[in-house]
C-alpha cells in the first residue's frame, strides 16, 4: 500500500470501519505516468457473528452463529487531456458469501455464494477548462457506481444485501449474502453530474437505477445543492421516485416509491467552534400512491470533543424521529457505528429500521492512540409500530477499531439488546423478551 493510504487510514479513526467499507481501500499502481495511470484495487472483509436470539424472519429459537465475507478486485485509472481535464473510470468484480446459520434476522441462510460485476463506470473531470467553477468544477460520470448524499441519512449506495432465505413464491432476493457487511453498494445504472468545488456553492444532479429486488429495483432522480463553508455544510436535496419493479414493490409494500417525492434540508459542522459537532436533517415525503401515508423524518445531534483530556473523549447526543409513513430509502453505514444503523441488533435484525419510531442515542468515543479508538453506544427506541410500542427496546454496544498495520484493521463489538415485547406479544424476538447478547468481529484487509 502507498504511504498516502497508510496516513489516510490512521487519520480517519474513529470511523475507519465505515470509511473503508464504503470506499476504495487499497491500490497497487500498475502504471503511473504524467498523462495516465492504472491501479489494481483489492479489498477483503470478513466477519464472524453470534446472536443468542433470533428475530421475526428467521422463525427459529436458539440463536445464530454465522460468518460473512467478500473480496472486491478490479482496476481503476485515468487519462489526462488538455487543460488538466481527465477521463477516469473503474471496473471491478465482487465475490461474497454467508456461512453457518445465516444472520439472526433471517435475511440469509448461510448458503449464499456469488461473484458478479460491481463497479463499471466512466467519467470526465473538467480540470481548468471551466475557471468559473474552479479546478475540476464539473465532473460527469456514467455507469455502475456507488453514490451517496451527505452522511447517508437517505442515500449511501445501494447496500441492502439480502440472501436467499426470503426467496419463494417466484421471488428471488438473493444478492450474494454478506448482509451485515453490505458487500454490494453500486447502483446498477447511473448518471451523475457534480458541479462546483470544495468551497462555496456546489451541486449534484443524479439519476440512479437499482437492480436490488429488496429495494423493489427503484429508479430515482434528483438534485443535491450544498453550500460549504469553514463553519459547516448546508444541504438541500430533492429526490423523486421514477419507477419500481411492480412485482417486488407489491410484495414488499413499496409501490408508493413510484412517484414518491422527498425533500431534505440538512446541516453538519462545528459552527466555528473547534470542539463542537452539530448535525441535523429534516426530511418530508409525499408518497406516490395511497398505499403508504406521507411522512417526515428528522434528527438533531450535538457533540463535544474534550481535546485536552486523556484519550480525547467525544460525547454526542442525538434525537431522531420518524413518522409511521416515512421511507428511509437507501440509508447506509457512513460516519461510524450508529450512523445510520441505529443499534447493531435493532437496526440489522430486530427493528425498528429508521421508520415509525423515535430514538434517543448517546455515544462516547475515546482515542487511546492514533491507530486505536474505543466506543460505547446507547439507544432507546420508543413510540414504535404506530404507537403500540411493540418494537420498543433498549440497546448498548461497546466496540473498538484498531489499525494493526497497513493491511489489517480489526473491529470487535459486543452488544446487549432488551426488547419490550416478544413475538408472542407483537415484537420480533422469537420466543421470549429476554436480553440478547450479541457479538461480532470484523477484519478488514486492504491490500
C-alpha positions in Angstrom: 0.0 0.0 0.0 1.2 3.5 -0.8 2.2 5.6 2.2 -0.5 8.1 1.4 -3.1 5.4 2.0 -1.5 4.5 5.4 -1.7 8.1 6.5 -5.3 8.3 5.3 -6.4 5.2 7.3 -4.9 6.5 10.5 -6.3 10.0 10.1 -9.9 8.6 9.7 -10.1 7.0 13.1 -12.6 6.7 14.8 -14.8 5.9 11.8 -12.3 3.9 9.9 -14.5 0.9 9.5 -17.3 2.9 8.0 -15.0 4.6 5.6 -13.2 1.6 4.4 -16.4 -0.4 4.0 -17.7 2.3 1.7 -14.6 3.5 -0.2 -11.6 2.1 -2.2 -9.2 0.9 0.5 -6.0 -0.3 -1.2 -4.4 0.1 -4.6 -1.3 -1.1 -6.4 0.0 1.3 -9.0 0.5 -0.6 -12.3 1.1 2.5 -14.4 1.9 5.9 -13.0 2.8 8.4 -15.7 2.2 12.0 -16.2 -0.7 11.6 -18.6 -2.2 8.3 -17.5 -2.4 5.9 -14.6 -3.7 2.4 -13.9 -4.2 0.9 -10.4 -5.1 -2.6 -9.2 -7.6 -2.3 -6.3 -8.2 -5.1 -3.9 -10.2 -5.1 -0.6 -11.3 -8.0 1.5 -13.5 -8.0 4.6 -14.5 -10.9 6.8 -16.8 -11.1 9.8 -17.8 -13.5 12.5 -21.2 -13.0 14.2 -23.1 -14.6 17.1 -26.6 -13.8 18.5 -28.2 -15.6 21.4 -31.7 -14.7 20.0 -33.3 -14.8 16.6 -35.8 -12.4 15.0 -39.0 -12.4 13.0 -38.0 -13.6 9.6 -35.8 -16.4 11.0 -38.5 -18.3 12.7 -36.2 -20.4 14.9 -35.2 -20.1 18.6 -31.8 -20.8 20.0 -29.8 -18.0 18.3 -27.5 -18.0 15.3 -23.8 -18.2 14.6 -22.6 -17.2 11.1 -19.8 -15.7 9.1 -19.8 -13.2 6.2 -17.1 -12.2 3.8 -16.3 -10.6 0.5 -13.4 -9.7 -1.7 -13.6 -6.9 -4.3 -11.0 -6.7 -7.0 -10.6 -4.6 -10.1 -8.9 -1.8 -12.0 -9.2 2.0 -11.9 -7.4 4.6 -14.0 -7.3 8.0 -15.6 -6.1 9.6 -18.7 -5.1 13.3 -18.9 -6.5 15.6 -21.5 -5.8 19.2 -22.3 -6.1 22.0 -19.7 -5.8 19.4 -16.8 -9.1 17.7 -17.8 -9.1 14.0 -17.5 -11.0 10.8 -18.3 -11.4 8.3 -15.4 -13.1 5.0 -14.8 -13.1 1.7 -12.9 -14.2 -1.9 -13.3 -14.4 -4.5 -10.6 -15.8 -7.8 -9.6 -17.0 -8.8 -6.1 -17.2 -12.3 -4.6 -19.3 -12.6 -1.5 -20.8 -15.3 0.8 -22.5 -16.1 4.1 -21.7 -19.3 6.0 -23.1 -21.0 9.1 -26.7 -20.5 10.3 -27.3 -17.3 8.4 -28.0 -14.0 10.1 -30.2 -13.6 13.2 -32.8 -11.7 11.3 -33.4 -14.5 8.8 -32.4 -12.5 5.7 -29.6 -15.0 4.8 -29.5 -18.8 5.1 -25.7 -19.4 5.2 -25.6 -21.0 1.7 -25.1 -17.8 -0.4 -22.2 -17.6 -2.7 -21.9 -15.1 -5.7 -19.4 -13.5 -7.9 -20.7 -10.6 -10.0 -19.8 -7.3 -11.6 -19.7 -4.4 -9.0 -18.2 -1.2 -10.5 -18.2 -0.3 -14.2 -18.2 3.4 -14.8 -16.6 6.1 -16.9 -16.2 9.8 -16.2 -14.7 13.1 -17.2 -13.3 15.9 -15.0 -13.0 19.5 -16.3 -9.6 20.4 -14.9 -9.1 24.1 -15.5 -11.4 24.3 -18.6 -14.2 26.0 -16.6 -12.5 28.6 -14.3 -15.8 29.9 -13.1 -16.5 26.5 -11.4 -12.9 26.1 -10.1 -10.5 23.3 -10.5 -12.3 20.1 -11.6 -15.5 22.1 -11.1 -17.5 19.8 -13.4 -17.4 16.1 -13.2 -19.6 13.7 -15.2 -19.8 10.0 -14.6 -21.9 7.2 -16.0 -22.4 3.5 -15.4 -22.4 1.2 -12.4 -21.2 3.1 -9.4 -21.7 4.0 -5.7 -23.4 7.3 -4.8 -24.0 9.0 -1.5 -25.5 12.2 -0.2 -24.4 13.9 3.0 -23.8 11.4 5.7 -26.1 8.7 4.2 -29.3 9.6 6.0 -31.2 8.9 2.7 -28.7 7.6 0.2 -25.5 5.8 0.9 -25.1 3.4 -2.0 -27.4 0.5 -3.0 -26.2 -1.5 0.0 -29.1 -3.7 1.2 -27.7 -7.3 0.6 -30.3 -10.0 1.3 -29.6 -13.7 0.7 -31.8 -16.5 -0.3 -33.7 -17.0 2.9 -36.7 -15.0 1.9 -37.0 -16.5 -1.6 -40.2 -18.2 -2.6 -43.4 -17.7 -4.4 -41.5 -16.8 -7.6 -39.5 -14.1 -5.8 -35.7 -14.1 -5.7 -34.0 -11.6 -3.3 -30.5 -13.2 -3.3 -27.7 -10.7 -3.8 -25.0 -13.0 -2.6 -25.3 -12.7 1.1 -22.9 -10.7 3.3 -25.9 -9.0 4.8 -24.2 -7.1 7.6 -21.1 -6.2 5.6 -23.3 -4.8 2.8 -20.8 -6.1 0.2 -22.5 -4.7 -2.9 -23.1 -1.0 -2.9 -23.1 0.1 -6.6 -26.3 1.3 -8.3 -26.8 -0.8 -11.5 -27.0 2.3 -13.8 -26.4 5.9 -13.1 -25.7 9.3 -14.5 -24.1 11.9 -12.1 -23.0 15.5 -12.6 -21.0 17.1 -9.8 -20.8 20.9 -10.2 -18.5 23.1 -8.1 -15.5 22.5 -5.8 -14.9 22.1 -2.1 -15.9 25.6 -1.1 -19.0 27.7 -1.6 -21.9 26.6 -3.7 -21.9 23.2 -5.3 -24.4 20.7 -6.6 -25.0 17.1 -7.7 -27.5 16.1 -10.3 -28.2 12.4 -10.4 -30.2 9.6 -12.0 -29.9 6.2 -10.3 -31.4 2.8 -11.2 -31.2 0.0 -8.7 -31.2 -3.7 -9.7 -31.7 -4.6 -6.0 -35.0 -6.5 -5.7 -35.0 -5.9 -1.9 -35.4 -2.2 -2.9 -38.0 -3.0 -5.5 -35.4 -2.1 -8.2 -36.3 1.5 -7.6 -35.4 4.2 -10.2 -34.9 7.7 -8.9 -33.6 11.1 -9.9 -32.9 14.4 -8.2 -30.6 17.2 -7.2 -28.4 17.9 -4.2 -27.3 21.5 -3.6 -24.7 22.3 -0.9 -23.1 25.4 0.5 -19.7 24.6 2.0 -18.0 26.9 4.4 -15.5 26.6 7.3 -18.3 26.5 9.8 -20.1 23.6 8.2 -22.1 22.5 5.2 -25.8 23.3 4.4 -27.5 21.0 2.1 -30.9 20.8 0.2 -31.8 17.6 -1.6 -34.8 16.7 -3.8 -35.4 13.1 -4.8 -38.2 11.8 -7.0 -39.1 8.1 -7.5 -39.3 7.4 -11.2 -40.3 3.7 -11.2 -40.2 0.3 -9.4 -40.4 -3.3 -10.3 -44.2 -3.8 -9.9 -43.9 -7.5 -8.7 -41.4 -6.8 -6.0 -42.8 -3.5 -5.0 -46.2 -5.2 -4.4 -44.6 -8.0 -2.4 -42.6 -5.6 -0.2 -45.2 -2.8 0.2 -43.1 -0.4 -1.8 -45.5 0.6 -4.6 -45.5 4.2 -3.1 -41.9 4.7 -4.4 -43.2 5.2 -7.9 -43.9 8.9 -7.9 -42.6 9.5 -4.4 -41.2 13.0 -3.7 -38.6 13.6 -0.9 -37.3 16.9 0.2 -34.4 17.2 2.7 -32.7 20.1 4.5 -29.5 19.4 6.5 -26.5 20.9 8.2 -23.3 19.5 9.6 -20.3 21.3 11.0 -18.9 23.0 14.1 -20.4 26.5 13.8 -16.9 27.9 14.0 -16.2 26.2 17.4 -13.4 23.7 17.1 -14.5 21.1 19.7 -18.2 21.3 18.8 -20.0 18.9 16.4 -23.5 19.7 15.2 -25.6 17.7 12.7 -29.2 17.7 11.7 -31.5 16.8 8.9 -35.2 17.3 8.2 -37.0 15.2 5.5 -40.5 15.4 4.3 -42.0 12.9 1.9 -45.1 12.8 -0.3 -45.7 9.2 -1.3 -46.5 8.2 -4.9 -49.8 6.4 -4.0 -52.2 5.9 -1.2 -50.6 2.6 0.0 -48.5 4.5 2.5 -49.1 7.7 4.4 -47.0 10.7 3.8 -44.3 11.1 6.4 -41.5 13.1 7.9 -38.2 12.0 9.4 -35.6 14.1 11.2 -32.8 14.2 13.7 -30.7 16.6 15.7 -27.3 15.8 17.1 -24.8 17.7 19.2 -21.4 16.6 20.4 -18.2 17.9 22.1 -14.6 16.7 22.0 -12.6 17.2 25.1 -9.3 17.5 23.2 -7.2 18.3 26.2 -8.3 15.3 28.2 -6.6 11.9 28.1 -7.7 9.9 25.1 -9.6 12.9 23.6 -13.1 11.7 24.6 -16.0 12.8 22.3 -19.6 12.8 23.8 -22.6 13.0 21.4 -26.3 13.0 21.9 -28.8 12.5 19.1 -32.6 12.5 18.9 -34.2 11.0 15.8 -37.9 10.9 14.9 -39.6 9.0 12.1 -43.2 9.1 11.2 -45.1 5.9 10.5 -45.2 6.5 6.8 -41.5 7.6 6.5 -39.5 5.6 3.9 -35.7 5.7 4.8 -34.8 4.8 1.2 -31.1 3.8 0.7 -29.6 4.8 4.0 -26.3 3.3 5.0 -23.2 2.9 7.2 -21.4 6.2 6.9 -19.5 8.1 9.6 -19.3 5.3 12.2 -21.2 2.8 14.2 -24.7 4.1 14.9 -24.9 6.1 11.6 -27.3 5.2 10.1 -27.8 1.7 11.5 -29.0 2.7 15.0 -28.1 -0.3 17.2 -26.3 -3.3 15.8 -29.2 -5.7 16.8 -32.1 -3.3 16.4 -31.1 -1.8 13.1 -29.9 -5.0 11.5 -32.3 -7.7 12.8 -35.0 -6.7 15.3 -36.2 -3.3 14.1 -37.2 -0.5 14.1 -35.5 0.3 10.8 -35.4 4.1 10.7 -39.2 4.4 10.4 -42.2 4.6 12.7 -40.1 5.3 15.8 -38.3 7.8 18.0 -34.8 7.1 19.0 -32.6 8.6 21.8 -28.9 7.9 21.2 -25.9 8.7 23.4 -22.3 7.9 22.3 -18.9 8.1 23.8 -15.7 7.7 21.7 -12.2 7.5 23.0 -8.9 7.5 21.1 -6.0 6.0 23.2 -3.7 6.2 20.2 -3.7 7.3 16.5 -4.4 3.7 15.5 -7.0 2.7 18.2 -10.4 4.0 19.0 -12.9 2.7 21.5 -16.6 3.5 21.8 -19.8 3.0 23.7 -23.3 3.5 22.1 -26.6 3.6 23.9 -30.0 3.6 22.2 -33.6 3.8 23.5 -36.3 3.0 21.0 -39.9 4.2 21.7 -43.2 5.1 20.1 -42.8 2.3 17.6 -45.3 0.3 15.5 -47.9 3.0 15.1 -47.6 4.0 18.7 -48.3 0.5 20.1 -44.7 0.1 21.3 -44.3 -3.4 20.2 -40.8 -2.7 18.8 -39.7 -0.6 21.7 -36.4 -1.6 23.4 -33.0 -0.6 24.6 -29.5 -1.4 23.3 -25.9 -0.9 24.5 -23.0 -1.6 22.1 -19.3 -1.5 23.0 -16.7 -1.6 20.2 -13.1 -1.0 19.2 -11.4 -0.1 15.9 -7.8 -1.0 15.6 -5.4 -0.4 12.7 -3.0 -3.2 13.3 -0.9 -2.4 10.2 -1.2 -1.2 6.6 -3.0 -4.4 5.6 -5.2 -5.3 8.7 -7.9 -3.5 10.6 -9.8 -5.2 13.3 -13.1 -4.2 14.9 -14.7 -6.3 17.7 -18.2 -5.3 19.1 -20.3 -6.6 21.9 -24.0 -5.6 22.2 -26.9 -6.2 24.6 -30.4 -5.7 23.4 -33.6 -5.8 25.5 -36.9 -5.7 23.7 -40.1 -4.8 25.5 -42.0 -7.4 23.6 -41.5 -10.9 22.2 -43.0 -12.2 19.0 -46.0 -13.6 21.0 -47.0 -10.0 22.0 -46.2 -8.3 18.7 -42.5 -7.9 18.9 -39.9 -9.6 16.6 -37.7 -11.6 19.0 -38.7 -15.2 18.7 -40.0 -17.0 21.8 -39.1 -14.5 24.6 -38.3 -10.9 25.5 -35.0 -11.8 27.3 -31.9 -9.7 26.9 -30.0 -10.7 23.8 -26.2 -10.9 24.0 -24.7 -10.2 20.5 -21.1 -10.2 19.3 -19.3 -9.6 16.1 -15.7 -9.4 15.0 -14.8 -7.7 11.7 -11.4 -8.0 9.9 -10.7 -5.5 7.0 -7.8 -6.3 4.8 -6.8 -3.6 2.4 -4.1 -4.9 0.0 
